Amino acid sequence: MTAVYRDFLPAAHFKVVYDLFMKEKLPWFFNDRVVSTERHFMFTHAFMDDGQLINPRFFEPVKAMFDLIQRKRRFIGVTRIKANLYTNQGEAIQHPAHFDIPPESDVSDKYCIGVYHVNTCNGYTVIGDAKIRSRENQLILFNNVSHYGTVQTDTDTRVVINFNLRLRE
C-alpha cells in the first residue's frame, strides 16, 4: 500500500517546518554514505533513533506531525525520524534500493515508512512501480518495502523527513 497526501500540513504548520529545514536554522551533519556501502553523500539530522529522542531542541514541529499522520495510518510507536538533505551534484543520482527495516528481522512487516517532502524539486522517491516526484508539503506512506530516492538537478537542495512507524497489530 502506497498513499500520497499532498498539502499534508496546514499552511501555518508547513511554514514552520519549511523555515526550520530550509532557512539555516537546523544543524546538518555530513554522511559519506546514503545507503550501506554506496559512496554517495548527503547531510542528515536525526531526531529519533531506536525509539529514543536524540535532539529535543528542534523536535516540536516534527512531533506535531504525529497526530496528522495517525489519522492516515494508525501506529503505536516511532522507531526513527531522520531528515535528509541532498545537494545538487549536477547530475541525477539514483540511490540503491533498500528497506528501512531489514526484511530478515522478525518485525519488518510491522512497520510503515513515511517520507515527507519539505521542498519541490525534480528528485523523487520510487516505491515499487510508483515514481513520486518531490513536492513541498507532501507525505508518502507505504509498507516497509524496497524503495529508493534520487538527487535533484533543478534546485540547490532536496529535503525529506523519513519516519519509521511501528504499526498496530
KAMO-V227932 format. One record per pair of residues at least 12 apart in sequence whose C-alpha atoms are under 7 Angstrom apart, sorted by sequence separation. I is the first residue (numbers start at 0). J is the second residue. If there is no record, write none. Layout:
i:I j:J
i:I j:J
This chain:
i:29 j:41
i:30 j:42
i:46 j:58
i:121 j:133
i:29 j:42
i:30 j:43
i:120 j:133
i:28 j:42
i:29 j:43
i:119 j:133
i:120 j:134
i:27 j:42
i:28 j:43
i:118 j:133
i:119 j:134
i:27 j:43
i:28 j:44
i:118 j:134
i:119 j:135
i:27 j:44
i:116 j:133
i:118 j:135
i:26 j:44
i:116 j:134
i:117 j:135
i:118 j:136
i:116 j:135
i:117 j:136
i:126 j:145
i:127 j:146
i:116 j:136
i:126 j:146
i:115 j:136
i:116 j:137
i:125 j:146
i:126 j:147
i:115 j:137
i:116 j:138
i:125 j:147
i:115 j:138
i:124 j:147
i:125 j:148
i:114 j:138
i:115 j:139
i:124 j:148
i:113 j:138
i:114 j:139
i:123 j:148
i:124 j:149
i:113 j:139
i:114 j:140
i:123 j:149
i:50 j:77
i:113 j:140
i:122 j:149
i:50 j:78
i:112 j:140
i:113 j:141
i:122 j:150
i:49 j:78
i:50 j:79
i:111 j:140
i:112 j:141
i:122 j:151
i:48 j:78
i:49 j:79
i:111 j:141
i:112 j:142
i:121 j:151
i:47 j:78
i:48 j:79
i:111 j:142
i:112 j:143
i:120 j:151
i:121 j:152
i:47 j:79
i:48 j:80
i:110 j:142
i:111 j:143
i:121 j:153
i:47 j:80
i:110 j:143
i:120 j:153
i:46 j:80
i:47 j:81
i:120 j:154
i:45 j:80
i:46 j:81
i:108 j:143
i:122 j:157
i:45 j:81
i:107 j:143
i:44 j:81
i:45 j:82
i:120 j:157
i:43 j:81
i:44 j:82
i:43 j:82
i:44 j:83
i:118 j:157
i:43 j:83
i:118 j:158
i:42 j:83
i:43 j:84
i:117 j:158
i:41 j:83
i:42 j:84
i:116 j:158
i:117 j:159
i:41 j:84
i:42 j:85
i:100 j:143
i:116 j:159
i:16 j:60
i:41 j:85
i:99 j:143
i:115 j:159
i:116 j:160
i:15 j:60
i:98 j:143
i:114 j:159
i:115 j:160
i:98 j:144
i:114 j:160
i:115 j:161
i:98 j:145
i:114 j:161
i:97 j:145
i:98 j:146
i:113 j:161
i:114 j:162
i:96 j:145
i:97 j:146
i:113 j:162
i:96 j:146
i:97 j:147
i:112 j:162
i:113 j:163
i:96 j:147
i:112 j:163
i:95 j:147
i:111 j:163
i:112 j:164
i:94 j:147
i:110 j:163
i:111 j:164
i:94 j:148
i:110 j:164
i:111 j:165
i:93 j:148
i:94 j:149
i:110 j:165
i:111 j:166
i:93 j:149
i:109 j:165
i:110 j:166
i:92 j:149
i:93 j:150
i:109 j:166
i:91 j:149
i:92 j:150
i:91 j:150
i:91 j:151
i:34 j:95
i:91 j:152
i:90 j:152
i:87 j:150
i:89 j:152
i:87 j:151
i:88 j:152
i:85 j:150
i:87 j:152
i:87 j:154
i:87 j:155
i:86 j:155
i:87 j:156
i:86 j:156
i:85 j:156
i:86 j:157
i:84 j:156
i:85 j:157
i:84 j:157
i:85 j:158
i:84 j:158
i:83 j:158
i:84 j:159
i:83 j:159
i:82 j:159
i:83 j:160
i:82 j:160
i:81 j:160
i:82 j:161
i:81 j:161
i:80 j:161
i:81 j:162
i:80 j:162
i:79 j:162
i:80 j:163
i:79 j:163
i:78 j:163
i:77 j:163
i:78 j:164
i:77 j:164
i:78 j:165
i:76 j:164
i:77 j:165
i:76 j:165
i:74 j:164
i:75 j:165
i:74 j:165
i:75 j:166
i:74 j:166
i:75 j:167
i:73 j:166
i:74 j:167
i:73 j:167
i:17 j:117
i:13 j:136
i:8 j:136
i:7 j:136
i:6 j:136
i:7 j:137
i:5 j:136
i:6 j:137
i:7 j:138
i:5 j:137
i:4 j:137
i:5 j:138
i:4 j:138
i:3 j:138
i:4 j:139
i:3 j:139
i:2 j:139
i:3 j:140
i:1 j:139
i:2 j:140
i:1 j:140
i:2 j:141
i:1 j:141
i:0 j:141
i:0 j:142
